[in-house]
Amino acid sequence: MAPETVRMVLVEGEAAGGVTVDQDAFPVGGAAGATADQVVEAILGTRESAARGGYQLASSGVTWTDPAKAAALRDALAARRVENVMLVSAFVAAAALAQAVGSAIQCSRTALLLVEPGTATLAVVDTADGSVADVHRRPLPRGDGAALAEVSAMAGKAESLRSRPDGVLLVGSGVDVALIKPTVDAATSLSVAAPEEPEMALARGAALASANAHLGAPRTVAMPGAQDPVTAERQLAYSAESEDETGADLEAPAARTSRKPVAAIVGATMTFVVGVVALALAIGIRSHAEQRPDISKNVVAPATQPPPPAAP
Protein backbone atom coordinates (compact mmCIF):
# COMPACT_ATOMS: atom_id res chain seq x y z
CA MET A 1 0.00 0.00 0.00
CA ALA A 2 1.35 3.43 -0.90
CA PRO A 3 2.19 5.63 2.09
CA GLU A 4 -0.29 8.28 3.11
CA THR A 5 0.70 11.79 4.10
CA VAL A 6 -0.17 14.03 7.02
CA ARG A 7 0.32 17.71 6.20
CA MET A 8 0.90 20.24 8.96
CA VAL A 9 0.63 24.02 8.73
CA LEU A 10 1.46 26.62 11.37
CA VAL A 11 -0.59 29.79 10.94
CA GLU A 12 -0.10 33.11 12.71
CA GLY A 13 -2.98 34.93 14.36
CA GLU A 14 -5.82 34.07 16.72
CA ALA A 15 -8.27 33.74 13.81
CA ALA A 16 -5.72 31.97 11.56
CA GLY A 17 -5.86 34.91 9.19
CA GLY A 18 -2.15 35.62 9.28
CA VAL A 19 0.73 34.29 7.29
CA THR A 20 1.75 30.65 7.15
CA VAL A 21 4.83 30.66 9.31
CA ASP A 22 5.88 27.11 8.47
CA GLN A 23 4.59 23.82 7.18
CA ASP A 24 5.70 20.24 6.80
CA ALA A 25 4.45 16.77 6.01
CA PHE A 26 5.21 13.29 7.23
CA PRO A 27 4.29 9.86 5.86
CA VAL A 28 2.05 7.45 7.70
CA GLY A 29 0.84 3.97 6.93
CA GLY A 30 -0.74 0.90 8.39
CA ALA A 31 -3.82 0.72 10.57
CA ALA A 32 -6.04 3.68 11.32
CA GLY A 33 -5.10 3.52 14.99
CA ALA A 34 -1.38 3.85 14.25
CA THR A 35 -2.02 6.87 12.03
CA ALA A 36 -4.14 8.47 14.75
CA ASP A 37 -1.37 7.97 17.30
CA GLN A 38 1.13 9.69 15.01
CA VAL A 39 -1.16 12.67 14.52
CA VAL A 40 -1.81 12.98 18.26
CA GLU A 41 1.93 12.88 18.94
CA ALA A 42 2.47 15.61 16.34
CA ILE A 43 -0.17 17.82 17.98
CA LEU A 44 1.19 17.27 21.50
CA GLY A 45 4.80 17.73 20.47
CA THR A 46 4.05 20.96 18.65
CA ARG A 47 2.13 22.31 21.64
CA GLU A 48 5.03 21.55 23.97
CA SER A 49 7.63 23.08 21.68
CA ALA A 50 5.55 26.21 21.12
CA ALA A 51 5.10 26.65 24.87
CA ARG A 52 8.86 26.39 25.42
CA GLY A 53 9.29 29.16 22.85
CA GLY A 54 6.84 31.42 24.64
CA TYR A 55 3.86 31.00 22.32
CA GLN A 56 0.31 29.85 22.90
CA LEU A 57 -1.35 27.28 20.67
CA ALA A 58 -4.89 28.62 20.40
CA SER A 59 -6.54 25.86 18.39
CA SER A 60 -5.87 22.82 16.24
CA GLY A 61 -7.92 21.72 13.25
CA VAL A 62 -7.73 18.34 11.57
CA THR A 63 -9.33 17.43 8.26
CA TRP A 64 -9.36 14.07 6.53
CA THR A 65 -10.28 12.16 3.41
CA ASP A 66 -10.61 8.78 5.14
CA PRO A 67 -13.59 8.54 7.56
CA ALA A 68 -12.14 5.47 9.29
CA LYS A 69 -8.98 7.33 10.19
CA ALA A 70 -11.02 10.32 11.34
CA ALA A 71 -12.99 8.08 13.70
CA ALA A 72 -9.77 6.53 15.03
CA LEU A 73 -8.29 9.97 15.61
CA ARG A 74 -11.41 11.11 17.45
CA ASP A 75 -11.13 8.09 19.75
CA ALA A 76 -7.39 8.64 20.30
CA LEU A 77 -7.90 12.30 21.22
CA ALA A 78 -10.65 11.38 23.68
CA ALA A 79 -8.62 8.56 25.24
CA ARG A 80 -5.67 10.87 25.87
CA ARG A 81 -7.89 13.82 26.80
CA VAL A 82 -6.39 16.11 24.20
CA GLU A 83 -8.62 19.17 24.04
CA ASN A 84 -9.09 22.13 21.68
CA VAL A 85 -8.78 19.96 18.58
CA MET A 86 -11.56 20.34 16.01
CA LEU A 87 -12.22 17.65 13.40
CA VAL A 88 -13.66 19.02 10.18
CA SER A 89 -14.59 17.40 6.89
CA ALA A 90 -12.77 18.27 3.67
CA PHE A 91 -15.81 20.22 2.48
CA VAL A 92 -15.97 22.30 5.66
CA ALA A 93 -12.24 23.05 5.48
CA ALA A 94 -12.57 24.10 1.83
CA ALA A 95 -15.59 26.29 2.63
CA ALA A 96 -13.68 28.06 5.40
CA LEU A 97 -10.84 28.68 2.97
CA ALA A 98 -13.28 30.03 0.37
CA GLN A 99 -14.66 32.50 2.89
CA ALA A 100 -11.15 33.76 3.69
CA VAL A 101 -10.24 34.06 0.01
CA GLY A 102 -13.47 35.91 -0.70
CA SER A 103 -12.62 38.39 2.04
CA ALA A 104 -9.09 38.87 0.72
CA ILE A 105 -10.20 39.59 -2.85
CA GLN A 106 -13.34 41.48 -1.80
CA CYS A 107 -15.89 39.07 -3.23
CA SER A 108 -19.31 39.03 -1.58
CA ARG A 109 -19.85 35.39 -2.55
CA THR A 110 -17.39 32.81 -3.81
CA ALA A 111 -18.20 29.64 -5.73
CA LEU A 112 -16.25 26.77 -4.20
CA LEU A 113 -15.35 23.91 -6.53
CA LEU A 114 -13.89 21.04 -4.49
CA VAL A 115 -12.53 18.21 -6.62
CA GLU A 116 -11.61 14.85 -5.11
CA PRO A 117 -10.64 11.58 -6.85
CA GLY A 118 -14.23 10.32 -6.94
CA THR A 119 -16.42 13.39 -6.56
CA ALA A 120 -16.74 17.10 -7.29
CA THR A 121 -18.69 19.57 -5.17
CA LEU A 122 -19.90 23.01 -6.19
CA ALA A 123 -21.22 25.44 -3.57
CA VAL A 124 -21.45 29.16 -2.88
CA VAL A 125 -19.86 30.59 0.27
CA ASP A 126 -20.96 33.95 1.65
CA THR A 127 -17.97 36.03 2.70
CA ALA A 128 -19.82 37.98 5.39
CA ASP A 129 -20.97 35.08 7.57
CA GLY A 130 -19.50 31.90 6.09
CA SER A 131 -22.89 30.49 5.18
CA VAL A 132 -23.02 27.96 2.36
CA ALA A 133 -25.77 27.71 -0.26
CA ASP A 134 -26.48 26.02 -3.61
CA VAL A 135 -24.54 22.85 -2.79
CA HIS A 136 -24.27 20.42 -5.71
CA ARG A 137 -22.22 17.23 -5.59
CA ARG A 138 -21.62 14.70 -8.34
CA PRO A 139 -19.64 11.47 -8.60
CA LEU A 140 -16.89 11.63 -11.20
CA PRO A 141 -16.37 8.93 -13.84
CA ARG A 142 -13.15 6.95 -13.79
CA GLY A 143 -11.47 8.21 -16.95
CA ASP A 144 -9.51 11.47 -16.78
CA GLY A 145 -11.19 12.87 -19.87
CA ALA A 146 -14.68 12.05 -18.68
CA ALA A 147 -13.93 13.36 -15.18
CA LEU A 148 -12.61 16.65 -16.57
CA ALA A 149 -15.71 16.98 -18.73
CA GLU A 150 -17.93 16.58 -15.66
CA VAL A 151 -15.88 19.15 -13.72
CA SER A 152 -16.11 21.52 -16.69
CA ALA A 153 -19.89 21.14 -16.79
CA MET A 154 -20.15 21.92 -13.09
CA ALA A 155 -17.88 24.96 -13.39
CA GLY A 156 -19.98 26.23 -16.28
CA LYS A 157 -23.01 26.36 -14.00
CA ALA A 158 -21.31 28.50 -11.36
CA GLU A 159 -22.28 31.88 -12.78
CA SER A 160 -25.94 30.87 -13.14
CA LEU A 161 -26.35 29.70 -9.54
CA ARG A 162 -29.13 31.36 -7.59
CA SER A 163 -26.64 32.91 -5.15
CA ARG A 164 -24.71 34.59 -8.02
CA PRO A 165 -21.05 34.21 -6.98
CA ASP A 166 -18.42 36.80 -7.91
CA GLY A 167 -15.64 34.30 -8.57
CA VAL A 168 -14.59 30.65 -8.29
CA LEU A 169 -12.11 29.03 -5.91
CA LEU A 170 -10.78 25.67 -7.11
CA VAL A 171 -9.62 23.35 -4.31
CA GLY A 172 -8.43 19.79 -4.80
CA SER A 173 -7.66 16.81 -2.61
CA GLY A 174 -5.76 13.90 -4.13
CA VAL A 175 -5.97 15.42 -7.62
CA ASP A 176 -3.76 17.60 -9.81
CA VAL A 177 -5.19 21.11 -9.45
CA ALA A 178 -2.77 22.53 -12.04
CA LEU A 179 -4.15 20.05 -14.58
CA ILE A 180 -7.76 20.90 -13.77
CA LYS A 181 -7.56 24.70 -13.57
CA PRO A 182 -7.31 25.42 -17.34
CA THR A 183 -10.47 23.37 -17.86
CA VAL A 184 -12.30 25.35 -15.19
CA ASP A 185 -11.00 28.65 -16.60
CA ALA A 186 -12.38 27.77 -20.02
CA ALA A 187 -15.76 26.70 -18.66
CA THR A 188 -16.77 29.94 -16.92
CA SER A 189 -16.55 33.68 -17.44
CA LEU A 190 -15.95 34.15 -13.71
CA SER A 191 -12.42 34.65 -12.46
CA VAL A 192 -10.94 31.39 -11.15
CA ALA A 193 -8.47 31.27 -8.27
CA ALA A 194 -6.54 28.32 -6.89
CA PRO A 195 -4.26 28.05 -3.84
CA GLU A 196 -0.57 28.60 -4.56
CA GLU A 197 0.17 25.36 -2.72
CA PRO A 198 -2.83 23.14 -3.53
CA GLU A 199 -1.66 20.23 -1.40
CA MET A 200 -1.74 22.42 1.74
CA ALA A 201 -5.10 24.09 1.03
CA LEU A 202 -7.28 21.81 3.15
CA ALA A 203 -4.86 22.01 6.06
CA ARG A 204 -5.06 25.81 5.93
CA GLY A 205 -8.85 25.59 5.71
CA ALA A 206 -8.92 23.39 8.80
CA ALA A 207 -6.93 26.05 10.65
CA LEU A 208 -9.45 28.71 9.65
CA ALA A 209 -12.42 26.56 10.64
CA SER A 210 -10.99 25.59 14.02
CA ALA A 211 -9.83 29.12 14.83
CA ASN A 212 -13.20 30.67 14.03
CA ALA A 213 -15.00 27.98 16.02
CA HIS A 214 -12.60 28.67 18.89
CA LEU A 215 -13.62 32.34 18.72
CA GLY A 216 -17.31 31.43 18.88
CA ALA A 217 -18.41 31.03 15.25
CA PRO A 218 -21.57 28.88 15.15
CA ARG A 219 -21.72 25.34 13.78
CA THR A 220 -24.45 23.65 11.85
CA VAL A 221 -25.23 20.40 10.07
CA ALA A 222 -22.79 18.70 7.74
CA MET A 223 -23.19 18.64 3.99
CA PRO A 224 -25.92 16.38 2.55
CA GLY A 225 -25.13 13.30 0.51
CA ALA A 226 -24.85 13.91 -3.19
CA GLN A 227 -25.21 10.90 -5.43
CA ASP A 228 -27.48 13.24 -7.41
CA PRO A 229 -27.35 17.03 -7.71
CA VAL A 230 -28.46 18.53 -4.41
CA THR A 231 -29.40 22.06 -3.52
CA ALA A 232 -28.89 22.39 0.22
CA GLU A 233 -30.34 24.69 2.78
CA ARG A 234 -27.93 27.42 3.84
CA GLN A 235 -25.24 26.05 6.11
CA LEU A 236 -22.36 27.55 8.03
CA ALA A 237 -18.86 26.58 7.04
CA TYR A 238 -17.73 25.74 10.54
CA SER A 239 -19.08 22.26 11.23
CA ALA A 240 -17.37 19.56 13.22
CA GLU A 241 -19.56 16.73 11.98
CA SER A 242 -17.95 14.00 9.93
CA GLU A 243 -18.94 13.11 6.40
CA ASP A 244 -19.39 9.46 7.31
CA GLU A 245 -22.39 10.45 9.42
CA THR A 246 -24.18 11.80 6.35
CA GLY A 247 -23.32 9.15 3.79
CA ALA A 248 -21.24 11.61 1.82
CA ASP A 249 -18.12 9.47 1.64
CA LEU A 250 -18.68 7.87 -1.75
CA GLU A 251 -16.28 5.14 -2.73
CA ALA A 252 -13.47 6.68 -4.75
CA PRO A 253 -11.95 4.95 -7.80
CA ALA A 254 -8.33 3.88 -7.85
CA ALA A 255 -5.79 6.69 -8.14
CA ARG A 256 -5.29 7.80 -11.74
CA THR A 257 -1.75 7.61 -13.04
CA SER A 258 -1.77 11.16 -14.40
CA ARG A 259 -2.72 12.59 -11.03
CA LYS A 260 -1.25 12.66 -7.57
CA PRO A 261 -1.24 9.10 -6.19
CA VAL A 262 -1.12 10.24 -2.57
CA ALA A 263 -4.01 12.16 -1.01
CA ALA A 264 -3.75 14.36 2.05
CA ILE A 265 -5.40 11.83 4.33
CA VAL A 266 -5.19 14.07 7.38
CA GLY A 267 -4.18 17.73 7.44
CA ALA A 268 -3.16 18.54 11.00
CA THR A 269 -3.17 22.28 11.35
CA MET A 270 -1.84 24.35 14.22
CA THR A 271 -2.81 27.95 14.92
CA PHE A 272 -0.54 30.12 17.04
CA VAL A 273 -1.29 33.31 18.93
CA VAL A 274 1.84 35.44 18.67
CA GLY A 275 2.70 39.02 19.45
CA VAL A 276 5.28 39.54 16.74
CA VAL A 277 5.65 38.82 13.06
CA ALA A 278 9.16 37.40 13.37
CA LEU A 279 8.40 33.76 13.96
CA ALA A 280 10.46 30.93 12.47
CA LEU A 281 9.43 27.36 13.08
CA ALA A 282 10.97 24.17 11.76
CA ILE A 283 8.88 21.11 12.42
CA GLY A 284 11.08 18.06 12.77
CA ILE A 285 8.33 15.49 12.43
CA ARG A 286 9.30 11.84 12.70
CA SER A 287 7.45 8.93 11.14
CA HIS A 288 7.08 6.99 14.41
CA ALA A 289 4.51 7.76 17.06
CA GLU A 290 7.01 7.67 19.92
CA GLN A 291 9.06 10.48 18.37
CA ARG A 292 7.44 13.87 18.70
CA PRO A 293 8.25 16.88 16.52
CA ASP A 294 10.67 19.37 18.07
CA ILE A 295 10.29 22.92 16.87
CA SER A 296 11.77 24.65 19.89
CA LYS A 297 15.27 25.01 18.44
CA ASN A 298 14.02 27.31 15.70
CA VAL A 299 11.37 29.37 17.43
CA VAL A 300 12.23 33.04 17.31
CA ALA A 301 10.84 34.34 20.58
CA PRO A 302 9.85 37.98 21.01
CA ALA A 303 12.91 40.07 21.68
CA THR A 304 13.40 41.07 25.29
CA GLN A 305 13.36 44.84 25.65
CA PRO A 306 16.20 46.36 27.75
CA PRO A 307 15.13 48.04 30.99
CA PRO A 308 14.76 51.83 30.86
CA PRO A 309 17.75 53.82 32.12
CA ALA A 310 17.65 54.72 35.77
CA ALA A 311 16.46 58.22 36.58
CA PRO A 312 19.32 60.59 37.43
C-alpha positions as MATLAB code, in Angstrom:
seq = 'MAPETVRMVLVEGEAAGGVTVDQDAFPVGGAAGATADQVVEAILGTRESAARGGYQLASSGVTWTDPAKAAALRDALAARRVENVMLVSAFVAAAALAQAVGSAIQCSRTALLLVEPGTATLAVVDTADGSVADVHRRPLPRGDGAALAEVSAMAGKAESLRSRPDGVLLVGSGVDVALIKPTVDAATSLSVAAPEEPEMALARGAALASANAHLGAPRTVAMPGAQDPVTAERQLAYSAESEDETGADLEAPAARTSRKPVAAIVGATMTFVVGVVALALAIGIRSHAEQRPDISKNVVAPATQPPPPAAP';
ca = [
       0.000    0.000    0.000;
       1.353    3.429   -0.898;
       2.192    5.634    2.091;
      -0.287    8.281    3.113;
       0.697   11.790    4.100;
      -0.170   14.035    7.021;
       0.317   17.711    6.204;
       0.902   20.239    8.965;
       0.632   24.019    8.726;
       1.456   26.623   11.370;
      -0.593   29.792   10.945;
      -0.104   33.106   12.706;
      -2.985   34.930   14.362;
      -5.823   34.072   16.719;
      -8.271   33.737   13.811;
      -5.721   31.965   11.561;
      -5.864   34.908    9.193;
      -2.153   35.615    9.279;
       0.733   34.287    7.285;
       1.745   30.648    7.150;
       4.831   30.660    9.312;
       5.876   27.113    8.475;
       4.591   23.822    7.184;
       5.703   20.236    6.799;
       4.452   16.769    6.005;
       5.215   13.286    7.229;
       4.287    9.860    5.860;
       2.050    7.447    7.703;
       0.844    3.971    6.929;
      -0.744    0.900    8.389;
      -3.816    0.717   10.572;
      -6.040    3.682   11.316;
      -5.097    3.519   14.994;
      -1.383    3.851   14.248;
      -2.019    6.866   12.032;
      -4.139    8.467   14.750;
      -1.365    7.974   17.304;
       1.130    9.692   15.006;
      -1.162   12.672   14.523;
      -1.811   12.976   18.263;
       1.931   12.882   18.939;
       2.469   15.609   16.344;
      -0.166   17.819   17.985;
       1.191   17.272   21.496;
       4.804   17.728   20.467;
       4.050   20.957   18.650;
       2.128   22.314   21.642;
       5.025   21.554   23.969;
       7.631   23.077   21.676;
       5.551   26.205   21.123;
       5.105   26.655   24.871;
       8.862   26.386   25.417;
       9.292   29.160   22.855;
       6.836   31.422   24.644;
       3.863   31.004   22.322;
       0.309   29.850   22.903;
      -1.345   27.275   20.666;
      -4.886   28.621   20.396;
      -6.540   25.861   18.388;
      -5.867   22.820   16.238;
      -7.916   21.724   13.251;
      -7.729   18.341   11.567;
      -9.331   17.435    8.264;
      -9.363   14.069    6.530;
     -10.285   12.165    3.414;
     -10.612    8.776    5.140;
     -13.585    8.544    7.564;
     -12.143    5.466    9.286;
      -8.975    7.335   10.188;
     -11.017   10.318   11.335;
     -12.988    8.084   13.703;
      -9.775    6.528   15.027;
      -8.294    9.974   15.612;
     -11.414   11.114   17.447;
     -11.125    8.091   19.746;
      -7.392    8.645   20.305;
      -7.903   12.300   21.220;
     -10.650   11.375   23.677;
      -8.620    8.561   25.238;
      -5.671   10.867   25.872;
      -7.885   13.818   26.801;
      -6.389   16.114   24.197;
      -8.624   19.173   24.041;
      -9.089   22.126   21.676;
      -8.782   19.957   18.575;
     -11.558   20.336   16.007;
     -12.219   17.649   13.398;
     -13.664   19.025   10.178;
     -14.587   17.401    6.887;
     -12.766   18.274    3.667;
     -15.810   20.222    2.479;
     -15.974   22.303    5.661;
     -12.238   23.054    5.477;
     -12.569   24.098    1.830;
     -15.588   26.287    2.634;
     -13.682   28.061    5.404;
     -10.840   28.683    2.968;
     -13.280   30.030    0.366;
     -14.659   32.503    2.889;
     -11.151   33.756    3.688;
     -10.237   34.061    0.008;
     -13.467   35.913   -0.697;
     -12.619   38.392    2.036;
      -9.087   38.872    0.722;
     -10.197   39.594   -2.854;
     -13.342   41.481   -1.796;
     -15.894   39.068   -3.228;
     -19.310   39.028   -1.577;
     -19.855   35.389   -2.549;
     -17.389   32.806   -3.810;
     -18.204   29.642   -5.727;
     -16.251   26.772   -4.204;
     -15.352   23.905   -6.532;
     -13.891   21.044   -4.493;
     -12.525   18.211   -6.623;
     -11.606   14.849   -5.111;
     -10.641   11.579   -6.852;
     -14.228   10.317   -6.943;
     -16.420   13.388   -6.563;
     -16.736   17.101   -7.295;
     -18.689   19.566   -5.168;
     -19.897   23.015   -6.188;
     -21.225   25.440   -3.572;
     -21.453   29.163   -2.882;
     -19.856   30.587    0.275;
     -20.962   33.949    1.646;
     -17.974   36.033    2.696;
     -19.824   37.977    5.389;
     -20.968   35.084    7.570;
     -19.497   31.898    6.087;
     -22.891   30.487    5.184;
     -23.021   27.964    2.355;
     -25.775   27.709   -0.259;
     -26.477   26.019   -3.611;
     -24.537   22.851   -2.788;
     -24.275   20.418   -5.711;
     -22.216   17.229   -5.587;
     -21.623   14.699   -8.344;
     -19.644   11.473   -8.600;
     -16.885   11.634  -11.197;
     -16.365    8.932  -13.835;
     -13.145    6.949  -13.786;
     -11.466    8.207  -16.949;
      -9.508   11.467  -16.779;
     -11.191   12.868  -19.871;
     -14.683   12.050  -18.678;
     -13.930   13.362  -15.181;
     -12.610   16.654  -16.574;
     -15.711   16.979  -18.733;
     -17.926   16.582  -15.660;
     -15.880   19.149  -13.715;
     -16.109   21.516  -16.688;
     -19.889   21.139  -16.789;
     -20.148   21.922  -13.090;
     -17.881   24.958  -13.394;
     -19.977   26.228  -16.284;
     -23.013   26.359  -14.004;
     -21.308   28.495  -11.355;
     -22.280   31.881  -12.780;
     -25.937   30.872  -13.138;
     -26.351   29.698   -9.542;
     -29.126   31.362   -7.590;
     -26.639   32.911   -5.151;
     -24.711   34.594   -8.018;
     -21.048   34.207   -6.982;
     -18.424   36.798   -7.909;
     -15.638   34.297   -8.566;
     -14.588   30.647   -8.292;
     -12.105   29.032   -5.913;
     -10.777   25.667   -7.110;
      -9.620   23.354   -4.314;
      -8.431   19.786   -4.803;
      -7.661   16.808   -2.614;
      -5.759   13.905   -4.127;
      -5.971   15.424   -7.619;
      -3.758   17.601   -9.811;
      -5.192   21.109   -9.455;
      -2.769   22.527  -12.036;
      -4.147   20.046  -14.583;
      -7.762   20.899  -13.768;
      -7.560   24.700  -13.571;
      -7.310   25.420  -17.336;
     -10.472   23.365  -17.859;
     -12.296   25.354  -15.186;
     -10.997   28.651  -16.604;
     -12.381   27.767  -20.021;
     -15.760   26.703  -18.659;
     -16.771   29.939  -16.918;
     -16.545   33.679  -17.442;
     -15.952   34.148  -13.707;
     -12.417   34.652  -12.465;
     -10.943   31.388  -11.153;
      -8.474   31.271   -8.272;
      -6.540   28.319   -6.893;
      -4.259   28.048   -3.844;
      -0.570   28.604   -4.556;
       0.165   25.359   -2.722;
      -2.829   23.139   -3.527;
      -1.657   20.229   -1.398;
      -1.742   22.420    1.741;
      -5.101   24.086    1.028;
      -7.281   21.813    3.151;
      -4.864   22.014    6.064;
      -5.055   25.812    5.929;
      -8.846   25.588    5.707;
      -8.921   23.387    8.797;
      -6.930   26.049   10.646;
      -9.445   28.708    9.652;
     -12.425   26.558   10.636;
     -10.987   25.594   14.020;
      -9.827   29.124   14.834;
     -13.198   30.668   14.033;
     -15.001   27.981   16.020;
     -12.602   28.670   18.895;
     -13.619   32.339   18.725;
     -17.310   31.432   18.881;
     -18.407   31.032   15.251;
     -21.570   28.879   15.148;
     -21.716   25.343   13.778;
     -24.449   23.647   11.850;
     -25.234   20.399   10.074;
     -22.790   18.702    7.742;
     -23.194   18.636    3.985;
     -25.922   16.384    2.545;
     -25.134   13.296    0.507;
     -24.849   13.909   -3.195;
     -25.212   10.904   -5.435;
     -27.481   13.238   -7.415;
     -27.350   17.030   -7.710;
     -28.459   18.528   -4.407;
     -29.403   22.060   -3.524;
     -28.895   22.390    0.217;
     -30.340   24.694    2.779;
     -27.934   27.417    3.837;
     -25.243   26.053    6.108;
     -22.363   27.554    8.033;
     -18.864   26.576    7.036;
     -17.734   25.736   10.545;
     -19.078   22.263   11.225;
     -17.366   19.561   13.216;
     -19.562   16.729   11.984;
     -17.945   13.998    9.931;
     -18.942   13.114    6.402;
     -19.386    9.455    7.309;
     -22.390   10.453    9.417;
     -24.178   11.801    6.348;
     -23.323    9.148    3.794;
     -21.238   11.612    1.820;
     -18.119    9.474    1.640;
     -18.678    7.874   -1.749;
     -16.282    5.138   -2.728;
     -13.470    6.676   -4.752;
     -11.949    4.946   -7.795;
      -8.332    3.880   -7.847;
      -5.787    6.685   -8.142;
      -5.291    7.803  -11.739;
      -1.754    7.607  -13.041;
      -1.770   11.159  -14.403;
      -2.717   12.593  -11.028;
      -1.254   12.660   -7.565;
      -1.241    9.097   -6.192;
      -1.125   10.236   -2.565;
      -4.009   12.165   -1.015;
      -3.747   14.361    2.047;
      -5.397   11.834    4.330;
      -5.193   14.068    7.378;
      -4.183   17.726    7.445;
      -3.160   18.537   10.996;
      -3.173   22.279   11.345;
      -1.839   24.352   14.216;
      -2.810   27.946   14.917;
      -0.538   30.125   17.044;
      -1.294   33.310   18.927;
       1.838   35.444   18.670;
       2.704   39.023   19.449;
       5.284   39.544   16.740;
       5.650   38.819   13.060;
       9.164   37.397   13.366;
       8.403   33.762   13.964;
      10.461   30.932   12.471;
       9.430   27.363   13.081;
      10.973   24.166   11.757;
       8.881   21.111   12.420;
      11.084   18.060   12.771;
       8.333   15.491   12.433;
       9.298   11.838   12.697;
       7.449    8.930   11.142;
       7.077    6.989   14.408;
       4.507    7.758   17.057;
       7.007    7.673   19.919;
       9.061   10.477   18.373;
       7.444   13.872   18.696;
       8.251   16.881   16.520;
      10.672   19.368   18.074;
      10.293   22.917   16.868;
      11.769   24.649   19.894;
      15.268   25.013   18.444;
      14.019   27.306   15.700;
      11.368   29.370   17.433;
      12.231   33.041   17.307;
      10.844   34.340   20.580;
       9.851   37.979   21.011;
      12.909   40.072   21.680;
      13.396   41.075   25.292;
      13.358   44.845   25.652;
      16.204   46.355   27.745;
      15.131   48.043   30.987;
      14.757   51.829   30.858;
      17.749   53.817   32.124;
      17.646   54.725   35.774;
      16.463   58.216   36.583;
      19.316   60.592   37.430;
];
